[in-house]
Amino acid sequence: MDKDIATLKSFAEYAFDSLEKTCQDLTEKETEWKPSEESNNIRWILNHISRITNVALPRIMTGDQEYAPEGWPKDYKEQTYSTEKLMNDLKAGRTAVIDGLSSLKSEDLAVEIPLWGGTRQRQFALNAYLGEIVNHKGQIAMLRGNVKRRREKDEHFLV
């Protein structure tokens, strides 16, 4: 494996490890809580990251804009899945991303692919979507931190 791909895989592994650590011992009540009506809750964020890892990133890596994993529901975004299912889907997404990156070579990173109504280099798309994992992991950490601080003041909060 060449250096460019090894670097991307290393960053992807970091992003997934960090997300997994942030979600450790996550409860259904925490997953549903949000600090305001306008906010996203952790369940919505996990659903979003799952779609990124299982659909968007594999599409970028394969160049197949219609790709979806076998059995992937077209209405996944609209579903309210359990935390356990979402975490399992994220594990499958991790495998898809790491395996997909392993299939690439440095020269594949410069290929122009359809993205957001135009074309961009695959490298740009991979960086953007891997960055999304880290960005949304930070949102989950913030929400969990809020829950922790609320519980310090109210032992019955989300119990």
Buried (B, 14 or more C-beta within 10 A) or exposed (E): EEEBBEEBBEBBBEBBEBBBEBBEEBEEEBBBBBEEEEEBBBBBBBBBBBBBBBBBBBBBBBEEEEBBEEEBEEEBEEEEBEBEBBBEBBBBBBEBBBEBBEEBEBEBBEEEBEBEEEEBBBBBBBBBBBEBBBEBBEBBBEBBEBBEEBBEEEEEBEE
